[in-house]
Amino acid sequence: MALEEFVVRHNGKMITEKINEVYDKIDQKEFEPYLNATLEAQRDLTKNDTW
C-alpha cells in the first residue's frame, strides 16, 4: 500500500532511473558466487520436472 502510494505521488520513470543509477554502481562480480549457487539450486529443484 505504501509503495503504491509512493509510485502514484512520484514519476515512475524517475524512480526507475534512480534505481538504475544505484544498480550501475554495484560491482556485479561481487555477487557471482551467489547467483551461480541460486542457478544450481534451481537446476536441482527442476531436474525431474516434465513439460
mmCIF entry with sequence, helices, sheets and N, C-alpha, C, O atoms, coordinates in Angstrom:
data_MODEL
# 
_entry.id   MODEL 
# 
_entity.id                         1 
_entity.type                       polymer 
_entity.pdbx_number_of_molecules   1 
# 
_entity_poly.entity_id                      1 
_entity_poly.type                           'polypeptide(L)' 
_entity_poly.nstd_linkage                   no 
_entity_poly.nstd_monomer                   no 
_entity_poly.pdbx_seq_one_letter_code       MALEEFVVRHNGKMITEKINEVYDKIDQKEFEPYLNATLEAQRDLTKNDTW 
_entity_poly.pdbx_seq_one_letter_code_can   MALEEFVVRHNGKMITEKINEVYDKIDQKEFEPYLNATLEAQRDLTKNDTW 
_entity_poly.pdbx_strand_id                 A 
# 
loop_
_entity_poly_seq.entity_id 
_entity_poly_seq.num 
_entity_poly_seq.mon_id 
_entity_poly_seq.hetero 
1 1  MET n 
1 2  ALA n 
1 3  LEU n 
1 4  GLU n 
1 5  GLU n 
1 6  PHE n 
1 7  VAL n 
1 8  VAL n 
1 9  ARG n 
1 10 HIS n 
1 11 ASN n 
1 12 GLY n 
1 13 LYS n 
1 14 MET n 
1 15 ILE n 
1 16 THR n 
1 17 GLU n 
1 18 LYS n 
1 19 ILE n 
1 20 ASN n 
1 21 GLU n 
1 22 VAL n 
1 23 TYR n 
1 24 ASP n 
1 25 LYS n 
1 26 ILE n 
1 27 ASP n 
1 28 GLN n 
1 29 LYS n 
1 30 GLU n 
1 31 PHE n 
1 32 GLU n 
1 33 PRO n 
1 34 TYR n 
1 35 LEU n 
1 36 ASN n 
1 37 ALA n 
1 38 THR n 
1 39 LEU n 
1 40 GLU n 
1 41 ALA n 
1 42 GLN n 
1 43 ARG n 
1 44 ASP n 
1 45 LEU n 
1 46 THR n 
1 47 LYS n 
1 48 ASN n 
1 49 ASP n 
1 50 THR n 
1 51 TRP n 
# 
_struct_asym.id          A 
_struct_asym.entity_id   1 
# 
loop_
_struct_conf.conf_type_id 
_struct_conf.id 
_struct_conf.pdbx_PDB_helix_id 
_struct_conf.beg_label_comp_id 
_struct_conf.beg_label_asym_id 
_struct_conf.beg_label_seq_id 
_struct_conf.pdbx_beg_PDB_ins_code 
_struct_conf.end_label_comp_id 
_struct_conf.end_label_asym_id 
_struct_conf.end_label_seq_id 
_struct_conf.pdbx_end_PDB_ins_code 
_struct_conf.beg_auth_comp_id 
_struct_conf.beg_auth_asym_id 
_struct_conf.beg_auth_seq_id 
_struct_conf.end_auth_comp_id 
_struct_conf.end_auth_asym_id 
_struct_conf.end_auth_seq_id 
_struct_conf.pdbx_PDB_helix_class 
_struct_conf.details 
_struct_conf.pdbx_PDB_helix_length 
HELX_P HELX_P1 AA1 ALA A 2  ? ARG A 9  ? ALA A 2  ARG A 9  1 ? 8  
HELX_P HELX_P2 AA2 GLY A 12 ? LYS A 25 ? GLY A 12 LYS A 25 1 ? 14 
HELX_P HELX_P3 AA3 GLN A 28 ? PHE A 31 ? GLN A 28 PHE A 31 5 ? 4  
HELX_P HELX_P4 AA4 GLU A 32 ? THR A 46 ? GLU A 32 THR A 46 1 ? 15 
# 
_struct_conf_type.id          HELX_P 
_struct_conf_type.criteria    ? 
_struct_conf_type.reference   ? 
# 
loop_
_atom_site.group_PDB 
_atom_site.id 
_atom_site.type_symbol 
_atom_site.label_atom_id 
_atom_site.label_alt_id 
_atom_site.label_comp_id 
_atom_site.label_asym_id 
_atom_site.label_entity_id 
_atom_site.label_seq_id 
_atom_site.pdbx_PDB_ins_code 
_atom_site.Cartn_x 
_atom_site.Cartn_y 
_atom_site.Cartn_z 
_atom_site.occupancy 
_atom_site.B_iso_or_equiv 
_atom_site.pdbx_formal_charge 
_atom_site.auth_seq_id 
_atom_site.auth_comp_id 
_atom_site.auth_asym_id 
_atom_site.auth_atom_id 
_atom_site.pdbx_PDB_model_num 
ATOM 1   N N  . MET A 1 1  ? 0.818  -1.180  0.000   1.00 0.00 ? 1  MET A N  1 
ATOM 2   C CA . MET A 1 1  ? 0.000  0.000   0.000   1.00 0.00 ? 1  MET A CA 1 
ATOM 3   C C  . MET A 1 1  ? 0.870  1.255   0.000   1.00 0.00 ? 1  MET A C  1 
ATOM 4   O O  . MET A 1 1  ? 0.628  2.175   -0.782  1.00 0.00 ? 1  MET A O  1 
ATOM 5   N N  . ALA A 1 2  ? 1.860  1.299   0.854   1.00 0.00 ? 2  ALA A N  1 
ATOM 6   C CA . ALA A 1 2  ? 2.737  2.472   0.921   1.00 0.00 ? 2  ALA A CA 1 
ATOM 7   C C  . ALA A 1 2  ? 3.537  2.619   -0.368  1.00 0.00 ? 2  ALA A C  1 
ATOM 8   O O  . ALA A 1 2  ? 3.743  3.731   -0.854  1.00 0.00 ? 2  ALA A O  1 
ATOM 9   N N  . LEU A 1 3  ? 3.987  1.493   -0.921  1.00 0.00 ? 3  LEU A N  1 
ATOM 10  C CA . LEU A 1 3  ? 4.743  1.539   -2.167  1.00 0.00 ? 3  LEU A CA 1 
ATOM 11  C C  . LEU A 1 3  ? 3.877  2.062   -3.302  1.00 0.00 ? 3  LEU A C  1 
ATOM 12  O O  . LEU A 1 3  ? 4.330  2.873   -4.110  1.00 0.00 ? 3  LEU A O  1 
ATOM 13  N N  . GLU A 1 4  ? 2.639  1.604   -3.366  1.00 0.00 ? 4  GLU A N  1 
ATOM 14  C CA . GLU A 1 4  ? 1.722  2.079   -4.401  1.00 0.00 ? 4  GLU A CA 1 
ATOM 15  C C  . GLU A 1 4  ? 1.521  3.590   -4.285  1.00 0.00 ? 4  GLU A C  1 
ATOM 16  O O  . GLU A 1 4  ? 1.542  4.302   -5.289  1.00 0.00 ? 4  GLU A O  1 
ATOM 17  N N  . GLU A 1 5  ? 1.329  4.066   -3.082  1.00 0.00 ? 5  GLU A N  1 
ATOM 18  C CA . GLU A 1 5  ? 1.124  5.492   -2.856  1.00 0.00 ? 5  GLU A CA 1 
ATOM 19  C C  . GLU A 1 5  ? 2.364  6.288   -3.271  1.00 0.00 ? 5  GLU A C  1 
ATOM 20  O O  . GLU A 1 5  ? 2.244  7.360   -3.865  1.00 0.00 ? 5  GLU A O  1 
ATOM 21  N N  . PHE A 1 6  ? 3.548  5.767   -2.960  1.00 0.00 ? 6  PHE A N  1 
ATOM 22  C CA . PHE A 1 6  ? 4.786  6.426   -3.334  1.00 0.00 ? 6  PHE A CA 1 
ATOM 23  C C  . PHE A 1 6  ? 4.895  6.548   -4.846  1.00 0.00 ? 6  PHE A C  1 
ATOM 24  O O  . PHE A 1 6  ? 5.235  7.610   -5.367  1.00 0.00 ? 6  PHE A O  1 
ATOM 25  N N  . VAL A 1 7  ? 4.603  5.454   -5.552  1.00 0.00 ? 7  VAL A N  1 
ATOM 26  C CA . VAL A 1 7  ? 4.696  5.459   -7.011  1.00 0.00 ? 7  VAL A CA 1 
ATOM 27  C C  . VAL A 1 7  ? 3.685  6.421   -7.607  1.00 0.00 ? 7  VAL A C  1 
ATOM 28  O O  . VAL A 1 7  ? 3.989  7.121   -8.573  1.00 0.00 ? 7  VAL A O  1 
ATOM 29  N N  . VAL A 1 8  ? 2.492  6.464   -7.045  1.00 0.00 ? 8  VAL A N  1 
ATOM 30  C CA . VAL A 1 8  ? 1.466  7.378   -7.549  1.00 0.00 ? 8  VAL A CA 1 
ATOM 31  C C  . VAL A 1 8  ? 1.918  8.830   -7.370  1.00 0.00 ? 8  VAL A C  1 
ATOM 32  O O  . VAL A 1 8  ? 1.688  9.664   -8.245  1.00 0.00 ? 8  VAL A O  1 
ATOM 33  N N  . ARG A 1 9  ? 2.548  9.124   -6.261  1.00 0.00 ? 9  ARG A N  1 
ATOM 34  C CA . ARG A 1 9  ? 2.958  10.502  -5.968  1.00 0.00 ? 9  ARG A CA 1 
ATOM 35  C C  . ARG A 1 9  ? 4.204  10.925  -6.738  1.00 0.00 ? 9  ARG A C  1 
ATOM 36  O O  . ARG A 1 9  ? 4.443  12.120  -6.912  1.00 0.00 ? 9  ARG A O  1 
ATOM 37  N N  . HIS A 1 10 ? 4.988  9.977   -7.195  1.00 0.00 ? 10 HIS A N  1 
ATOM 38  C CA . HIS A 1 10 ? 6.230  10.292  -7.892  1.00 0.00 ? 10 HIS A CA 1 
ATOM 39  C C  . HIS A 1 10 ? 6.156  9.786   -9.326  1.00 0.00 ? 10 HIS A C  1 
ATOM 40  O O  . HIS A 1 10 ? 5.378  8.890   -9.656  1.00 0.00 ? 10 HIS A O  1 
ATOM 41  N N  . ASN A 1 11 ? 6.967  10.370  -10.142 1.00 0.00 ? 11 ASN A N  1 
ATOM 42  C CA . ASN A 1 11 ? 7.049  9.960   -11.542 1.00 0.00 ? 11 ASN A CA 1 
ATOM 43  C C  . ASN A 1 11 ? 7.702  8.574   -11.625 1.00 0.00 ? 11 ASN A C  1 
ATOM 44  O O  . ASN A 1 11 ? 8.835  8.401   -11.177 1.00 0.00 ? 11 ASN A O  1 
ATOM 45  N N  . GLY A 1 12 ? 7.000  7.592   -12.190 1.00 0.00 ? 12 GLY A N  1 
ATOM 46  C CA . GLY A 1 12 ? 7.517  6.231   -12.283 1.00 0.00 ? 12 GLY A CA 1 
ATOM 47  C C  . GLY A 1 12 ? 8.823  6.150   -13.049 1.00 0.00 ? 12 GLY A C  1 
ATOM 48  O O  . GLY A 1 12 ? 9.700  5.358   -12.703 1.00 0.00 ? 12 GLY A O  1 
ATOM 49  N N  . LYS A 1 13 ? 8.962  6.966   -14.092 1.00 0.00 ? 13 LYS A N  1 
ATOM 50  C CA . LYS A 1 13 ? 10.194 6.960   -14.881 1.00 0.00 ? 13 LYS A CA 1 
ATOM 51  C C  . LYS A 1 13 ? 11.374 7.438   -14.038 1.00 0.00 ? 13 LYS A C  1 
ATOM 52  O O  . LYS A 1 13 ? 12.473 6.893   -14.138 1.00 0.00 ? 13 LYS A O  1 
ATOM 53  N N  . MET A 1 14 ? 11.146 8.456   -13.208 1.00 0.00 ? 14 MET A N  1 
ATOM 54  C CA . MET A 1 14 ? 12.198 8.968   -12.333 1.00 0.00 ? 14 MET A CA 1 
ATOM 55  C C  . MET A 1 14 ? 12.646 7.879   -11.346 1.00 0.00 ? 14 MET A C  1 
ATOM 56  O O  . MET A 1 14 ? 13.838 7.720   -11.085 1.00 0.00 ? 14 MET A O  1 
ATOM 57  N N  . ILE A 1 15 ? 11.696 7.149   -10.815 1.00 0.00 ? 15 ILE A N  1 
ATOM 58  C CA . ILE A 1 15 ? 12.018 6.079   -9.858  1.00 0.00 ? 15 ILE A CA 1 
ATOM 59  C C  . ILE A 1 15 ? 12.890 5.026   -10.531 1.00 0.00 ? 15 ILE A C  1 
ATOM 60  O O  . ILE A 1 15 ? 13.887 4.581   -9.962  1.00 0.00 ? 15 ILE A O  1 
ATOM 61  N N  . THR A 1 16 ? 12.513 4.628   -11.747 1.00 0.00 ? 16 THR A N  1 
ATOM 62  C CA . THR A 1 16 ? 13.288 3.633   -12.496 1.00 0.00 ? 16 THR A CA 1 
ATOM 63  C C  . THR A 1 16 ? 14.698 4.137   -12.761 1.00 0.00 ? 16 THR A C  1 
ATOM 64  O O  . THR A 1 16 ? 15.661 3.383   -12.614 1.00 0.00 ? 16 THR A O  1 
ATOM 65  N N  . GLU A 1 17 ? 14.832 5.392   -13.148 1.00 0.00 ? 17 GLU A N  1 
ATOM 66  C CA . GLU A 1 17 ? 16.157 5.956   -13.414 1.00 0.00 ? 17 GLU A CA 1 
ATOM 67  C C  . GLU A 1 17 ? 17.028 5.941   -12.158 1.00 0.00 ? 17 GLU A C  1 
ATOM 68  O O  . GLU A 1 17 ? 18.212 5.611   -12.227 1.00 0.00 ? 17 GLU A O  1 
ATOM 69  N N  . LYS A 1 18 ? 16.452 6.293   -11.022 1.00 0.00 ? 18 LYS A N  1 
ATOM 70  C CA . LYS A 1 18 ? 17.216 6.297   -9.766  1.00 0.00 ? 18 LYS A CA 1 
ATOM 71  C C  . LYS A 1 18 ? 17.644 4.886   -9.369  1.00 0.00 ? 18 LYS A C  1 
ATOM 72  O O  . LYS A 1 18 ? 18.769 4.676   -8.916  1.00 0.00 ? 18 LYS A O  1 
ATOM 73  N N  . ILE A 1 19 ? 16.748 3.929   -9.541  1.00 0.00 ? 19 ILE A N  1 
ATOM 74  C CA . ILE A 1 19 ? 17.092 2.530   -9.232  1.00 0.00 ? 19 ILE A CA 1 
ATOM 75  C C  . ILE A 1 19 ? 18.220 2.062   -10.139 1.00 0.00 ? 19 ILE A C  1 
ATOM 76  O O  . ILE A 1 19 ? 19.149 1.395   -9.685  1.00 0.00 ? 19 ILE A O  1 
ATOM 77  N N  . ASN A 1 20 ? 18.141 2.408   -11.418 1.00 0.00 ? 20 ASN A N  1 
ATOM 78  C CA . ASN A 1 20 ? 19.196 2.027   -12.360 1.00 0.00 ? 20 ASN A CA 1 
ATOM 79  C C  . ASN A 1 20 ? 20.536 2.643   -11.973 1.00 0.00 ? 20 ASN A C  1 
ATOM 80  O O  . ASN A 1 20 ? 21.577 2.003   -12.120 1.00 0.00 ? 20 ASN A O  1 
ATOM 81  N N  . GLU A 1 21 ? 20.516 3.885   -11.479 1.00 0.00 ? 21 GLU A N  1 
ATOM 82  C CA . GLU A 1 21 ? 21.753 4.522   -11.027 1.00 0.00 ? 21 GLU A CA 1 
ATOM 83  C C  . GLU A 1 21 ? 22.382 3.734   -9.878  1.00 0.00 ? 21 GLU A C  1 
ATOM 84  O O  . GLU A 1 21 ? 23.599 3.551   -9.841  1.00 0.00 ? 21 GLU A O  1 
ATOM 85  N N  . VAL A 1 22 ? 21.567 3.277   -8.959  1.00 0.00 ? 22 VAL A N  1 
ATOM 86  C CA . VAL A 1 22 ? 22.064 2.509   -7.821  1.00 0.00 ? 22 VAL A CA 1 
ATOM 87  C C  . VAL A 1 22 ? 22.678 1.197   -8.305  1.00 0.00 ? 22 VAL A C  1 
ATOM 88  O O  . VAL A 1 22 ? 23.780 0.836   -7.893  1.00 0.00 ? 22 VAL A O  1 
ATOM 89  N N  . TYR A 1 23 ? 21.968 0.486   -9.174  1.00 0.00 ? 23 TYR A N  1 
ATOM 90  C CA . TYR A 1 23 ? 22.469 -0.802  -9.649  1.00 0.00 ? 23 TYR A CA 1 
ATOM 91  C C  . TYR A 1 23 ? 23.716 -0.657  -10.511 1.00 0.00 ? 23 TYR A C  1 
ATOM 92  O O  . TYR A 1 23 ? 24.557 -1.555  -10.539 1.00 0.00 ? 23 TYR A O  1 
ATOM 93  N N  . ASP A 1 24 ? 23.843 0.466   -11.217 1.00 0.00 ? 24 ASP A N  1 
ATOM 94  C CA . ASP A 1 24 ? 25.045 0.692   -12.023 1.00 0.00 ? 24 ASP A CA 1 
ATOM 95  C C  . ASP A 1 24 ? 26.289 0.827   -11.155 1.00 0.00 ? 24 ASP A C  1 
ATOM 96  O O  . ASP A 1 24 ? 27.393 0.533   -11.614 1.00 0.00 ? 24 ASP A O  1 
ATOM 97  N N  . LYS A 1 25 ? 26.132 1.262   -9.918  1.00 0.00 ? 25 LYS A N  1 
ATOM 98  C CA . LYS A 1 25 ? 27.264 1.460   -9.011  1.00 0.00 ? 25 LYS A CA 1 
ATOM 99  C C  . LYS A 1 25 ? 27.711 0.169   -8.328  1.00 0.00 ? 25 LYS A C  1 
ATOM 100 O O  . LYS A 1 25 ? 28.788 0.129   -7.732  1.00 0.00 ? 25 LYS A O  1 
ATOM 101 N N  . ILE A 1 26 ? 26.909 -0.873  -8.407  1.00 0.00 ? 26 ILE A N  1 
ATOM 102 C CA . ILE A 1 26 ? 27.207 -2.139  -7.733  1.00 0.00 ? 26 ILE A CA 1 
ATOM 103 C C  . ILE A 1 26 ? 28.127 -2.986  -8.600  1.00 0.00 ? 26 ILE A C  1 
ATOM 104 O O  . ILE A 1 26 ? 27.901 -3.132  -9.801  1.00 0.00 ? 26 ILE A O  1 
ATOM 105 N N  . ASP A 1 27 ? 29.155 -3.539  -7.991  1.00 0.00 ? 27 ASP A N  1 
ATOM 106 C CA . ASP A 1 27 ? 30.055 -4.452  -8.689  1.00 0.00 ? 27 ASP A CA 1 
ATOM 107 C C  . ASP A 1 27 ? 29.385 -5.823  -8.772  1.00 0.00 ? 27 ASP A C  1 
ATOM 108 O O  . ASP A 1 27 ? 29.311 -6.548  -7.780  1.00 0.00 ? 27 ASP A O  1 
ATOM 109 N N  . GLN A 1 28 ? 28.908 -6.161  -9.939  1.00 0.00 ? 28 GLN A N  1 
ATOM 110 C CA . GLN A 1 28 ? 28.167 -7.404  -10.125 1.00 0.00 ? 28 GLN A CA 1 
ATOM 111 C C  . GLN A 1 28 ? 29.024 -8.647  -9.878  1.00 0.00 ? 28 GLN A C  1 
ATOM 112 O O  . GLN A 1 28 ? 28.502 -9.686  -9.474  1.00 0.00 ? 28 GLN A O  1 
ATOM 113 N N  . LYS A 1 29 ? 30.316 -8.551  -10.112 1.00 0.00 ? 29 LYS A N  1 
ATOM 114 C CA . LYS A 1 29 ? 31.202 -9.703  -9.909  1.00 0.00 ? 29 LYS A CA 1 
ATOM 115 C C  . LYS A 1 29 ? 31.222 -10.140 -8.448  1.00 0.00 ? 29 LYS A C  1 
ATOM 116 O O  . LYS A 1 29 ? 31.460 -11.308 -8.140  1.00 0.00 ? 29 LYS A O  1 
ATOM 117 N N  . GLU A 1 30 ? 30.972 -9.196  -7.563  1.00 0.00 ? 30 GLU A N  1 
ATOM 118 C CA . GLU A 1 30 ? 30.947 -9.498  -6.132  1.00 0.00 ? 30 GLU A CA 1 
ATOM 119 C C  . GLU A 1 30 ? 29.850 -10.508 -5.798  1.00 0.00 ? 30 GLU A C  1 
ATOM 120 O O  . GLU A 1 30 ? 29.968 -11.253 -4.826  1.00 0.00 ? 30 GLU A O  1 
ATOM 121 N N  . PHE A 1 31 ? 28.789 -10.535 -6.596  1.00 0.00 ? 31 PHE A N  1 
ATOM 122 C CA . PHE A 1 31 ? 27.640 -11.382 -6.311  1.00 0.00 ? 31 PHE A CA 1 
ATOM 123 C C  . PHE A 1 31 ? 27.595 -12.655 -7.154  1.00 0.00 ? 31 PHE A C  1 
ATOM 124 O O  . PHE A 1 31 ? 26.666 -13.449 -7.008  1.00 0.00 ? 31 PHE A O  1 
ATOM 125 N N  . GLU A 1 32 ? 28.572 -12.866 -8.029  1.00 0.00 ? 32 GLU A N  1 
ATOM 126 C CA . GLU A 1 32 ? 28.571 -14.040 -8.904  1.00 0.00 ? 32 GLU A CA 1 
ATOM 127 C C  . GLU A 1 32 ? 28.450 -15.366 -8.160  1.00 0.00 ? 32 GLU A C  1 
ATOM 128 O O  . GLU A 1 32 ? 27.684 -16.226 -8.595  1.00 0.00 ? 32 GLU A O  1 
ATOM 129 N N  . PRO A 1 33 ? 29.176 -15.573 -7.055  1.00 0.00 ? 33 PRO A N  1 
ATOM 130 C CA . PRO A 1 33 ? 29.034 -16.866 -6.361  1.00 0.00 ? 33 PRO A CA 1 
ATOM 131 C C  . PRO A 1 33 ? 27.601 -17.134 -5.894  1.00 0.00 ? 33 PRO A C  1 
ATOM 132 O O  . PRO A 1 33 ? 27.134 -18.272 -5.927  1.00 0.00 ? 33 PRO A O  1 
ATOM 133 N N  . TYR A 1 34 ? 26.918 -16.090 -5.465  1.00 0.00 ? 34 TYR A N  1 
ATOM 134 C CA . TYR A 1 34 ? 25.543 -16.256 -5.008  1.00 0.00 ? 34 TYR A CA 1 
ATOM 135 C C  . TYR A 1 34 ? 24.604 -16.525 -6.175  1.00 0.00 ? 34 TYR A C  1 
ATOM 136 O O  . TYR A 1 34 ? 23.684 -17.336 -6.067  1.00 0.00 ? 34 TYR A O  1 
ATOM 137 N N  . LEU A 1 35 ? 24.837 -15.843 -7.287  1.00 0.00 ? 35 LEU A N  1 
ATOM 138 C CA . LEU A 1 35 ? 23.996 -16.048 -8.461  1.00 0.00 ? 35 LEU A CA 1 
ATOM 139 C C  . LEU A 1 35 ? 24.164 -17.467 -8.994  1.00 0.00 ? 35 LEU A C  1 
ATOM 140 O O  . LEU A 1 35 ? 23.190 -18.121 -9.367  1.00 0.00 ? 35 LEU A O  1 
ATOM 141 N N  . ASN A 1 36 ? 25.411 -17.934 -9.026  1.00 0.00 ? 36 ASN A N  1 
ATOM 142 C CA . ASN A 1 36 ? 25.671 -19.293 -9.501  1.00 0.00 ? 36 ASN A CA 1 
ATOM 143 C C  . ASN A 1 36 ? 25.062 -20.325 -8.561  1.00 0.00 ? 36 ASN A C  1 
ATOM 144 O O  . ASN A 1 36 ? 24.542 -21.344 -9.017  1.00 0.00 ? 36 ASN A O  1 
ATOM 145 N N  . ALA A 1 37 ? 25.117 -20.077 -7.263  1.00 0.00 ? 37 ALA A N  1 
ATOM 146 C CA . ALA A 1 37 ? 24.529 -21.001 -6.297  1.00 0.00 ? 37 ALA A CA 1 
ATOM 147 C C  . ALA A 1 37 ? 23.023 -21.072 -6.491  1.00 0.00 ? 37 ALA A C  1 
ATOM 148 O O  . ALA A 1 37 ? 22.436 -22.151 -6.404  1.00 0.00 ? 37 ALA A O  1 
ATOM 149 N N  . THR A 1 38 ? 22.394 -19.937 -6.753  1.00 0.00 ? 38 THR A N  1 
ATOM 150 C CA . THR A 1 38 ? 20.960 -19.913 -6.983  1.00 0.00 ? 38 THR A CA 1 
ATOM 151 C C  . THR A 1 38 ? 20.615 -20.679 -8.250  1.00 0.00 ? 38 THR A C  1 
ATOM 152 O O  . THR A 1 38 ? 19.634 -21.423 -8.277  1.00 0.00 ? 38 THR A O  1 
ATOM 153 N N  . LEU A 1 39 ? 21.402 -20.506 -9.286  1.00 0.00 ? 39 LEU A N  1 
ATOM 154 C CA . LEU A 1 39 ? 21.165 -21.216 -10.536 1.00 0.00 ? 39 LEU A CA 1 
ATOM 155 C C  . LEU A 1 39 ? 21.290 -22.721 -10.333 1.00 0.00 ? 39 LEU A C  1 
ATOM 156 O O  . LEU A 1 39 ? 20.465 -23.489 -10.827 1.00 0.00 ? 39 LEU A O  1 
ATOM 157 N N  . GLU A 1 40 ? 22.316 -23.139 -9.609  1.00 0.00 ? 40 GLU A N  1 
ATOM 158 C CA . GLU A 1 40 ? 22.496 -24.560 -9.339  1.00 0.00 ? 40 GLU A CA 1 
ATOM 159 C C  . GLU A 1 40 ? 21.328 -25.112 -8.515  1.00 0.00 ? 40 GLU A C  1 
ATOM 160 O O  . GLU A 1 40 ? 20.863 -26.223 -8.771  1.00 0.00 ? 40 GLU A O  1 
ATOM 161 N N  . ALA A 1 41 ? 20.859 -24.357 -7.546  1.00 0.00 ? 41 ALA A N  1 
ATOM 162 C CA . ALA A 1 41 ? 19.719 -24.793 -6.733  1.00 0.00 ? 41 ALA A CA 1 
ATOM 163 C C  . ALA A 1 41 ? 18.472 -24.943 -7.605  1.00 0.00 ? 41 ALA A C  1 
ATOM 164 O O  . ALA A 1 41 ? 17.713 -25.897 -7.435  1.00 0.00 ? 41 ALA A O  1 
ATOM 165 N N  . GLN A 1 42 ? 18.256 -24.028 -8.518  1.00 0.00 ? 42 GLN A N  1 
ATOM 166 C CA . GLN A 1 42 ? 17.101 -24.120 -9.420  1.00 0.00 ? 42 GLN A CA 1 
ATOM 167 C C  . GLN A 1 42 ? 17.215 -25.350 -10.313 1.00 0.00 ? 42 GLN A C  1 
ATOM 168 O O  . GLN A 1 42 ? 16.222 -26.035 -10.560 1.00 0.00 ? 42 GLN A O  1 
ATOM 169 N N  . ARG A 1 43 ? 18.401 -25.624 -10.790 1.00 0.00 ? 43 ARG A N  1 
ATOM 170 C CA . ARG A 1 43 ? 18.603 -26.816 -11.630 1.00 0.00 ? 43 ARG A CA 1 
ATOM 171 C C  . ARG A 1 43 ? 18.288 -28.083 -10.840 1.00 0.00 ? 43 ARG A C  1 
ATOM 172 O O  . ARG A 1 43 ? 17.632 -28.995 -11.343 1.00 0.00 ? 43 ARG A O  1 
ATOM 173 N N  . ASP A 1 44 ? 18.764 -28.127 -9.599  1.00 0.00 ? 44 ASP A N  1 
ATOM 174 C CA . ASP A 1 44 ? 18.486 -29.292 -8.757  1.00 0.00 ? 44 ASP A CA 1 
ATOM 175 C C  . ASP A 1 44 ? 17.000 -29.460 -8.484  1.00 0.00 ? 44 ASP A C  1 
ATOM 176 O O  . ASP A 1 44 ? 16.481 -30.576 -8.500  1.00 0.00 ? 44 ASP A O  1 
ATOM 177 N N  . LEU A 1 45 ? 16.325 -28.357 -8.234  1.00 0.00 ? 45 LEU A N  1 
ATOM 178 C CA . LEU A 1 45 ? 14.900 -28.422 -7.928  1.00 0.00 ? 45 LEU A CA 1 
ATOM 179 C C  . LEU A 1 45 ? 14.047 -28.818 -9.118  1.00 0.00 ? 45 LEU A C  1 
ATOM 180 O O  . LEU A 1 45 ? 12.964 -29.378 -8.949  1.00 0.00 ? 45 LEU A O  1 
ATOM 181 N N  . THR A 1 46 ? 14.526 -28.531 -10.318 1.00 0.00 ? 46 THR A N  1 
ATOM 182 C CA . THR A 1 46 ? 13.710 -28.783 -11.513 1.00 0.00 ? 46 THR A CA 1 
ATOM 183 C C  . THR A 1 46 ? 14.222 -29.929 -12.381 1.00 0.00 ? 46 THR A C  1 
ATOM 184 O O  . THR A 1 46 ? 13.697 -30.145 -13.473 1.00 0.00 ? 46 THR A O  1 
ATOM 185 N N  . LYS A 1 47 ? 15.225 -30.662 -11.930 1.00 0.00 ? 47 LYS A N  1 
ATOM 186 C CA . LYS A 1 47 ? 15.811 -31.685 -12.798 1.00 0.00 ? 47 LYS A CA 1 
ATOM 187 C C  . LYS A 1 47 ? 14.832 -32.814 -13.136 1.00 0.00 ? 47 LYS A C  1 
ATOM 188 O O  . LYS A 1 47 ? 14.989 -33.462 -14.171 1.00 0.00 ? 47 LYS A O  1 
ATOM 189 N N  . ASN A 1 48 ? 13.844 -33.061 -12.302 1.00 0.00 ? 48 ASN A N  1 
ATOM 190 C CA . ASN A 1 48 ? 12.889 -34.131 -12.586 1.00 0.00 ? 48 ASN A CA 1 
ATOM 191 C C  . ASN A 1 48 ? 11.540 -33.608 -13.090 1.00 0.00 ? 48 ASN A C  1 
ATOM 192 O O  . ASN A 1 48 ? 10.585 -34.372 -13.236 1.00 0.00 ? 48 ASN A O  1 
ATOM 193 N N  . ASP A 1 49 ? 11.472 -32.323 -13.349 1.00 0.00 ? 49 ASP A N  1 
ATOM 194 C CA . ASP A 1 49 ? 10.228 -31.738 -13.878 1.00 0.00 ? 49 ASP A CA 1 
ATOM 195 C C  . ASP A 1 49 ? 9.988  -32.185 -15.311 1.00 0.00 ? 49 ASP A C  1 
ATOM 196 O O  . ASP A 1 49 ? 10.936 -32.396 -16.068 1.00 0.00 ? 49 ASP A O  1 
ATOM 197 N N  . THR A 1 50 ? 8.752  -32.323 -15.673 1.00 0.00 ? 50 THR A N  1 
ATOM 198 C CA . THR A 1 50 ? 8.394  -32.643 -17.049 1.00 0.00 ? 50 THR A CA 1 
ATOM 199 C C  . THR A 1 50 ? 7.532  -31.523 -17.599 1.00 0.00 ? 50 THR A C  1 
ATOM 200 O O  . THR A 1 50 ? 6.829  -30.833 -16.860 1.00 0.00 ? 50 THR A O  1 
ATOM 201 N N  . TRP A 1 51 ? 7.602  -31.357 -18.911 1.00 0.00 ? 51 TRP A N  1 
ATOM 202 C CA . TRP A 1 51 ? 6.841  -30.278 -19.547 1.00 0.00 ? 51 TRP A CA 1 
ATOM 203 C C  . TRP A 1 51 ? 5.771  -30.858 -20.414 1.00 0.00 ? 51 TRP A C  1 
ATOM 204 O O  . TRP A 1 51 ? 5.015  -30.116 -21.042 1.00 0.00 ? 51 TRP A O  1 
# 
